[in-house]
Amino acid sequence: MTDDPEYCRLCGRRLQKALAATNSRNCCLNATPIAGTCPEHGPVGPHHATADPD
């Protein structure tokens, strides 16, 4: 993870970098590291994070 703001590739919202705690099991909660938490999609992996919100 970088210090630059990252955005969700699915919806363009800014990812939260705080600790993610959830009971849901998404594809990104297996062995894939969590890049951040999207307010819309929950924890996302680096394949769903982008530096450009568009």
Residue pairs with C-beta under 8 A, 6 or more apart in sequence:
1 17
1 33
1 35
1 36
4 51
5 14
5 15
5 51
6 14
6 15
6 35
6 36
6 49
6 50
6 51
7 13
7 14
7 15
7 49
7 50
7 51
7 52
7 53
8 14
8 15
8 38
8 40
8 41
8 44
8 48
8 49
8 50
9 44
9 47
9 48
9 49
9 50
10 38
10 40
10 41
10 44
10 48
11 38
11 40
11 41
12 53
12 54
13 38
13 39
13 40
13 53
14 53
15 35
15 36
15 37
15 38
15 44
15 49
16 36
16 37
16 38
16 39
17 36
17 37
18 37
20 34
20 36
20 37
20 42
20 43
22 29
22 42
22 43
24 42
26 41
26 42
26 43
26 44
27 45
28 34
28 43
28 44
28 45
28 48
29 43
32 45
32 46
32 47
33 45
33 46
34 43
34 44
34 45
35 44
35 45
35 46
35 48
35 49
36 43
36 44
36 49
37 43
37 44
38 44
38 48
41 48
